[in-house]
Amino acid sequence: MNPLDMMQLGGRLQTFSQQHPRFGDFLREAGKDAMREGSILEMKVTSPEGKEYITNLKLTPEDVETINLIRSMRSGV
């Protein structure tokens, strides 16, 4: 990813966090013990017209590794 895109993404993520502060809190809380192999993540999106899209996935060891990599990138560890 080019550095300019990374800077733009950082700004967008900051705006998203400001507009949806409870989402980050939710992810941090769930990440304390629920983001491990075998956990199921489910997402539901409802369009303005009321159409629903729902999916889920069961976390694999590779998924957990990816989540941990993202965590370490965010914290600078």
The first five atom37 places (N, CA, C, CB, O) and aatype in JSON, in Angstrom:
{
  "aatype": [12, 2, 14, 10, 3, 12, 12, 5, 10, 7, 7, 1, 10, 5, 16, 13, 15, 5, 5, 8, 14, 1, 13, 7, 3, 13, 10, 1, 6, 0, 7, 11, 3, 0, 12, 1, 6, 7, 15, 9, 10, 6, 12, 11, 19, 16, 15, 14, 6, 7, 11, 6, 18, 9, 16, 2, 10, 11, 10, 16, 14, 6, 3, 19, 6, 16, 9, 2, 10, 9, 1, 15, 12, 1, 15, 7, 19],
  "atom_mask": [
    [1, 1, 1, 1, 1],
    [1, 1, 1, 1, 1],
    [1, 1, 1, 1, 1],
    [1, 1, 1, 1, 1],
    [1, 1, 1, 1, 1],
    [1, 1, 1, 1, 1],
    [1, 1, 1, 1, 1],
    [1, 1, 1, 1, 1],
    [1, 1, 1, 1, 1],
    [1, 1, 1, 0, 1],
    [1, 1, 1, 0, 1],
    [1, 1, 1, 1, 1],
    [1, 1, 1, 1, 1],
    [1, 1, 1, 1, 1],
    [1, 1, 1, 1, 1],
    [1, 1, 1, 1, 1],
    [1, 1, 1, 1, 1],
    [1, 1, 1, 1, 1],
    [1, 1, 1, 1, 1],
    [1, 1, 1, 1, 1],
    [1, 1, 1, 1, 1],
    [1, 1, 1, 1, 1],
    [1, 1, 1, 1, 1],
    [1, 1, 1, 0, 1],
    [1, 1, 1, 1, 1],
    [1, 1, 1, 1, 1],
    [1, 1, 1, 1, 1],
    [1, 1, 1, 1, 1],
    [1, 1, 1, 1, 1],
    [1, 1, 1, 1, 1],
    [1, 1, 1, 0, 1],
    [1, 1, 1, 1, 1],
    [1, 1, 1, 1, 1],
    [1, 1, 1, 1, 1],
    [1, 1, 1, 1, 1],
    [1, 1, 1, 1, 1],
    [1, 1, 1, 1, 1],
    [1, 1, 1, 0, 1],
    [1, 1, 1, 1, 1],
    [1, 1, 1, 1, 1],
    [1, 1, 1, 1, 1],
    [1, 1, 1, 1, 1],
    [1, 1, 1, 1, 1],
    [1, 1, 1, 1, 1],
    [1, 1, 1, 1, 1],
    [1, 1, 1, 1, 1],
    [1, 1, 1, 1, 1],
    [1, 1, 1, 1, 1],
    [1, 1, 1, 1, 1],
    [1, 1, 1, 0, 1],
    [1, 1, 1, 1, 1],
    [1, 1, 1, 1, 1],
    [1, 1, 1, 1, 1],
    [1, 1, 1, 1, 1],
    [1, 1, 1, 1, 1],
    [1, 1, 1, 1, 1],
    [1, 1, 1, 1, 1],
    [1, 1, 1, 1, 1],
    [1, 1, 1, 1, 1],
    [1, 1, 1, 1, 1],
    [1, 1, 1, 1, 1],
    [1, 1, 1, 1, 1],
    [1, 1, 1, 1, 1],
    [1, 1, 1, 1, 1],
    [1, 1, 1, 1, 1],
    [1, 1, 1, 1, 1],
    [1, 1, 1, 1, 1],
    [1, 1, 1, 1, 1],
    [1, 1, 1, 1, 1],
    [1, 1, 1, 1, 1],
    [1, 1, 1, 1, 1],
    [1, 1, 1, 1, 1],
    [1, 1, 1, 1, 1],
    [1, 1, 1, 1, 1],
    [1, 1, 1, 1, 1],
    [1, 1, 1, 0, 1],
    [1, 1, 1, 1, 1]
  ],
  "atom_positions": [
    [[0.85, -1.17, 0.0], [0.0, 0.0, 0.0], [0.9, 1.24, 0.0], [-0.97, 0.0, 1.22], [1.89, 1.29, 0.72]],
    [[0.55, 2.2, -0.79], [1.39, 3.38, -0.87], [1.2, 4.26, 0.37], [1.09, 4.18, -2.15], [0.11, 4.28, 0.95]],
    [[2.26, 4.98, 0.77], [2.21, 5.76, 2.02], [1.07, 6.78, 2.07], [3.52, 6.47, 2.23], [0.5, 7.01, 3.13]],
    [[0.75, 7.4, 0.94], [-0.34, 8.37, 0.92], [-1.67, 7.69, 1.21], [-0.39, 9.09, -0.45], [-2.5, 8.24, 1.94]],
    [[-1.88, 6.5, 0.64], [-3.1, 5.74, 0.92], [-3.17, 5.36, 2.39], [-3.16, 4.48, 0.04], [-4.25, 5.41, 3.0]],
    [[-2.04, 4.99, 2.97], [-2.01, 4.62, 4.39], [-2.38, 5.81, 5.27], [-0.62, 4.08, 4.77], [-3.09, 5.65, 6.26]],
    [[-1.88, 7.0, 4.92], [-2.22, 8.2, 5.69], [-3.71, 8.5, 5.57], [-1.38, 9.41, 5.21], [-4.36, 8.85, 6.55]],
    [[-4.24, 8.37, 4.36], [-5.67, 8.63, 4.14], [-6.51, 7.63, 4.93], [-6.01, 8.56, 2.64], [-7.51, 8.0, 5.54]],
    [[-6.1, 6.35, 4.91], [-6.82, 5.32, 5.66], [-6.79, 5.64, 7.16], [-6.21, 3.93, 5.4], [-7.8, 5.49, 7.85]],
    [[-5.63, 6.07, 7.66], [-5.53, 6.43, 9.07], [-6.5, 7.53, 9.44], [0.0, 0.0, 0.0], [-7.14, 7.48, 10.5]],
    [[-6.62, 8.53, 8.58], [-7.57, 9.61, 8.83], [-9.01, 9.12, 8.8], [0.0, 0.0, 0.0], [-9.83, 9.53, 9.62]],
    [[-9.31, 8.25, 7.86], [-10.67, 7.7, 7.77], [-11.0, 6.87, 9.0], [-10.83, 6.85, 6.49], [-12.11, 6.95, 9.53]],
    [[-10.05, 6.07, 9.46], [-10.29, 5.25, 10.65], [-10.51, 6.12, 11.88], [-9.12, 4.3, 10.9], [-11.33, 5.79, 12.74]],
    [[-9.78, 7.22, 11.96], [-9.95, 8.14, 13.08], [-11.35, 8.75, 13.04], [-8.87, 9.24, 13.06], [-12.02, 8.84, 14.07]],
    [[-11.79, 9.17, 11.86], [-13.14, 9.72, 11.71], [-14.19, 8.68, 12.08], [-13.36, 10.22, 10.27], [-15.15, 8.98, 12.79]],
    [[-14.0, 7.44, 11.59], [-14.94, 6.36, 11.89], [-15.02, 6.16, 13.4], [-14.5, 5.04, 11.2], [-16.12, 6.02, 13.95]],
    [[-13.89, 6.14, 14.08], [-13.85, 5.95, 15.53], [-14.57, 7.07, 16.26], [-12.41, 5.85, 16.02], [-15.25, 6.83, 17.26]],
    [[-14.44, 8.29, 15.76], [-15.11, 9.42, 16.4], [-16.62, 9.35, 16.19], [-14.57, 10.74, 15.84], [-17.39, 9.7, 17.09]],
    [[-17.04, 8.9, 15.02], [-18.47, 8.83, 14.72], [-19.15, 7.62, 15.35], [-18.67, 8.8, 13.23], [-20.36, 7.63, 15.57]],
    [[-18.37, 6.58, 15.65], [-18.93, 5.34, 16.2], [-18.08, 4.85, 17.38], [-19.0, 4.24, 15.09], [-17.48, 3.78, 17.3]],
    [[-18.02, 5.62, 18.45], [-17.11, 5.3, 19.56], [-17.4, 3.97, 20.24], [-17.16, 6.38, 20.58], [-16.48, 3.34, 20.76]],
    [[-18.63, 3.53, 20.25], [-18.96, 2.26, 20.93], [-18.46, 1.05, 20.15], [-20.48, 2.15, 21.13], [-18.26, -0.02, 20.73]],
    [[-18.25, 1.19, 18.85], [-17.78, 0.07, 18.04], [-16.38, -0.36, 18.47], [-17.8, 0.43, 16.55], [-16.11, -1.55, 18.64]],
    [[-15.49, 0.6, 18.64], [-14.14, 0.3, 19.11], [-14.15, -0.33, 20.49], [0.0, 0.0, 0.0], [-13.4, -1.26, 20.77]],
    [[-15.01, 0.2, 21.36], [-15.14, -0.36, 22.71], [-15.61, -1.81, 22.64], [-16.12, 0.48, 23.56], [-15.11, -2.68, 23.37]],
    [[-16.57, -2.07, 21.76], [-17.07, -3.43, 21.58], [-15.96, -4.37, 21.12], [-18.22, -3.44, 20.56], [-15.81, -5.47, 21.66]],
    [[-15.19, -3.94, 20.12], [-14.1, -4.79, 19.62], [-13.05, -5.05, 20.69], [-13.45, -4.15, 18.4], [-12.55, -6.17, 20.81]],
    [[-12.71, -4.03, 21.46], [-11.73, -4.22, 22.54], [-12.25, -5.21, 23.58], [-11.39, -2.88, 23.21], [-11.51, -6.08, 24.03]],
    [[-13.51, -5.07, 23.96], [-14.09, -5.96, 24.97], [-14.17, -7.4, 24.45], [-15.49, -5.47, 25.38], [-13.79, -8.34, 25.14]],
    [[-14.67, -7.56, 23.23], [-14.77, -8.91, 22.65], [-13.39, -9.51, 22.44], [-15.54, -8.87, 21.31], [-13.21, -10.72, 22.55]],
    [[-12.42, -8.66, 22.13], [-11.07, -9.15, 21.88], [-10.34, -9.63, 23.11], [0.0, 0.0, 0.0], [-9.32, -10.32, 22.99]],
    [[-10.83, -9.28, 24.28], [-10.15, -9.71, 25.5], [-10.12, -11.22, 25.64], [-10.83, -9.1, 26.71], [-9.09, -11.77, 26.04]],
    [[-11.23, -11.89, 25.31], [-11.22, -13.35, 25.45], [-12.03, -14.08, 24.38], [-11.73, -13.72, 26.79], [-11.97, -15.31, 24.3]],
    [[-12.79, -13.36, 23.58], [-13.67, -14.04, 22.63], [-13.04, -14.27, 21.25], [-14.94, -13.25, 22.46], [-13.5, -15.14, 20.51]],
    [[-12.01, -13.51, 20.9], [-11.4, -13.66, 19.58], [-10.35, -14.75, 19.61], [-10.78, -12.32, 19.12], [-9.14, -14.5, 19.58]],
    [[-10.85, -15.98, 19.65], [-9.92, -17.13, 19.67], [-10.49, -18.22, 18.77], [-9.7, -17.67, 21.13], [-11.65, -18.16, 18.35]],
    [[-9.67, -19.19, 18.48], [-10.08, -20.27, 17.59], [-11.41, -20.87, 18.05], [-9.0, -21.36, 17.52], [-11.6, -21.17, 19.23]],
    [[-12.31, -21.05, 17.09], [-13.6, -21.64, 17.38], [-14.71, -20.62, 17.64], [0.0, 0.0, 0.0], [-15.89, -20.96, 17.59]],
    [[-14.32, -19.38, 17.93], [-15.34, -18.34, 18.13], [-16.03, -18.06, 16.79], [-14.71, -17.02, 18.7], [-15.43, -18.22, 15.73]],
    [[-17.28, -17.66, 16.86], [-18.04, -17.36, 15.64], [-18.33, -15.87, 15.6], [-19.37, -18.18, 15.59], [-18.9, -15.3, 16.54]],
    [[-17.93, -15.23, 14.5], [-18.25, -13.83, 14.26], [-19.45, -13.78, 13.32], [-17.02, -13.05, 13.65], [-19.5, -14.5, 12.32]],
    [[-20.41, -12.94, 13.66], [-21.59, -12.8, 12.82], [-21.79, -11.33, 12.5], [-22.85, -13.39, 13.51], [-21.63, -10.47, 13.36]],
    [[-22.14, -11.06, 11.25], [-22.39, -9.68, 10.84], [-23.74, -9.61, 10.14], [-21.26, -9.16, 9.91], [-24.09, -10.46, 9.33]],
    [[-24.48, -8.57, 10.48], [-25.79, -8.34, 9.86], [-25.81, -6.89, 9.38], [-26.98, -8.62, 10.86], [-25.48, -5.97, 10.13]],
    [[-26.2, -6.7, 8.13], [-26.35, -5.37, 7.55], [-27.79, -5.23, 7.09], [-25.34, -5.13, 6.37], [-28.31, -6.1, 6.39]],
    [[-28.43, -4.15, 7.49], [-29.79, -3.86, 7.05], [-29.76, -2.59, 6.21], [-30.77, -3.69, 8.28], [-29.34, -1.53, 6.68]],
    [[-30.19, -2.7, 4.96], [-30.2, -1.54, 4.07], [-31.28, -0.56, 4.51], [-30.44, -1.98, 2.59], [-32.16, -0.92, 5.29]],
    [[-31.23, 0.68, 4.02], [-32.28, 1.64, 4.37], [-33.68, 1.14, 3.97], [-32.0, 2.98, 3.68], [-34.67, 1.54, 4.57]],
    [[-33.74, 0.26, 2.97], [-35.03, -0.28, 2.55], [-35.47, -1.47, 3.39], [-34.96, -0.7, 1.09], [-36.58, -1.98, 3.22]],
    [[-34.62, -1.92, 4.31], [-34.98, -3.01, 5.19], [-34.48, -4.38, 4.77], [0.0, 0.0, 0.0], [-34.75, -5.37, 5.45]],
    [[-33.76, -4.47, 3.65], [-33.21, -5.76, 3.22], [-32.04, -6.13, 4.13], [-32.76, -5.71, 1.71], [-31.18, -5.31, 4.42]],
    [[-32.03, -7.39, 4.57], [-31.0, -7.85, 5.5], [-30.0, -8.77, 4.81], [-31.63, -8.56, 6.69], [-30.36, -9.61, 3.99]],
    [[-28.74, -8.59, 5.17], [-27.65, -9.44, 4.72], [-26.97, -9.94, 5.99], [-26.64, -8.66, 3.76], [-26.55, -9.15, 6.83]],
    [[-26.86, -11.25, 6.12], [-26.28, -11.84, 7.33], [-25.25, -12.9, 6.91], [-27.38, -12.46, 8.24], [-25.49, -13.69, 6.0]],
    [[-24.12, -12.88, 7.6], [-23.12, -13.92, 7.39], [-22.39, -14.17, 8.7], [-22.11, -13.51, 6.26], [-22.48, -13.38, 9.64]],
    [[-21.68, -15.28, 8.76], [-20.87, -15.56, 9.93], [-19.66, -16.38, 9.52], [-21.7, -16.3, 11.02], [-19.62, -16.97, 8.43]],
    [[-18.69, -16.41, 10.39], [-17.51, -17.24, 10.16], [-16.98, -17.74, 11.49], [-16.42, -16.45, 9.41], [-17.08, -17.07, 12.51]],
    [[-16.42, -18.92, 11.44], [-15.8, -19.53, 12.62], [-14.3, -19.27, 12.54], [-16.12, -21.08, 12.7], [-13.66, -19.61, 11.55]],
    [[-13.75, -18.66, 13.59], [-12.34, -18.29, 13.57], [-11.42, -19.51, 13.54], [-12.01, -17.43, 14.77], [-11.57, -20.44, 14.33]],
    [[-10.48, -19.47, 12.63], [-9.45, -20.5, 12.51], [-8.17, -20.01, 13.19], [-9.18, -20.85, 11.0], [-8.09, -18.83, 13.55]],
    [[-7.2, -20.87, 13.39], [-5.92, -20.4, 13.95], [-5.29, -19.29, 13.1], [-4.94, -21.57, 14.08], [-4.68, -18.37, 13.64]],
    [[-5.44, -19.39, 11.78], [-4.88, -18.37, 10.89], [-5.61, -17.03, 11.06], [-4.98, -18.83, 9.42], [-4.99, -15.97, 11.0]],
    [[-6.93, -17.09, 11.28], [-7.7, -15.87, 11.53], [-7.2, -15.19, 12.8], [-9.21, -16.18, 11.64], [-7.01, -13.97, 12.83]],
    [[-7.0, -15.97, 13.83], [-6.53, -15.43, 15.11], [-5.15, -14.8, 14.93], [-6.48, -16.53, 16.2], [-4.86, -13.74, 15.49]],
    [[-4.3, -15.44, 14.14], [-2.98, -14.89, 13.85], [-3.1, -13.54, 13.14], [-2.15, -15.89, 12.99], [-2.37, -12.6, 13.45]],
    [[-4.01, -13.45, 12.19], [-4.23, -12.2, 11.46], [-4.74, -11.11, 12.4], [-5.23, -12.41, 10.31], [-4.28, -9.97, 12.35]],
    [[-5.68, -11.45, 13.26], [-6.21, -10.5, 14.23], [-5.09, -9.99, 15.14], [-7.33, -11.13, 15.07], [-5.0, -8.8, 15.41]],
    [[-4.24, -10.9, 15.6], [-3.13, -10.51, 16.47], [-2.13, -9.62, 15.74], [-2.43, -11.74, 17.01], [-1.56, -8.71, 16.33]],
    [[-1.9, -9.88, 14.45], [-1.01, -9.05, 13.65], [-1.57, -7.64, 13.54], [-0.8, -9.67, 12.26], [-0.83, -6.66, 13.67]],
    [[-2.86, -7.53, 13.28], [-3.5, -6.21, 13.18], [-3.4, -5.48, 14.52], [-4.98, -6.36, 12.75], [-3.14, -4.28, 14.55]],
    [[-3.62, -6.2, 15.62], [-3.51, -5.6, 16.95], [-2.1, -5.03, 17.17], [-3.84, -6.63, 18.04], [-1.94, -3.91, 17.65]],
    [[-1.09, -5.81, 16.8], [0.28, -5.37, 17.03], [0.63, -4.16, 16.15], [1.25, -6.53, 16.76], [1.41, -3.31, 16.56]],
    [[0.05, -4.09, 14.96], [0.29, -2.94, 14.09], [-0.33, -1.68, 14.68], [-0.26, -3.2, 12.68], [0.25, -0.6, 14.61]],
    [[-1.53, -1.83, 15.25], [-2.22, -0.67, 15.84], [-1.53, -0.17, 17.09], [-3.66, -1.02, 16.16], [-1.47, 1.03, 17.34]],
    [[-1.01, -1.1, 17.88], [-0.39, -0.7, 19.15], [1.08, -0.36, 18.99], [-0.55, -1.81, 20.19], [1.7, 0.18, 19.9]],
    [[1.65, -0.68, 17.82], [3.06, -0.38, 17.59], [3.99, -1.33, 18.29], [0.0, 0.0, 0.0], [5.18, -1.04, 18.43]],
    [[3.47, -2.49, 18.73], [4.29, -3.47, 19.46], [5.01, -4.36, 18.47], [3.43, -4.32, 20.42], [5.75, -5.25, 18.87]]
  ]
}
